[in-house]
């Protein structure tokens, strides 16, 4: 079984080299095109692979 680690907000921010406030800001946006996230109870978790793909798609749309 392929286990993909889920990251906390602070861990994702560190991986992306952005402040945690940026990640929180992106999670406030909803609908298509919003940052991929998983809610586990009251906690937010992120797949690094999904977020990186999301960023590439977002960048391609802005060009």
Helices and strands as residue ranges (DSSP letters): E 6-7, H 9-16, H 20-27, E 38-40, E 43-47, H 48-62
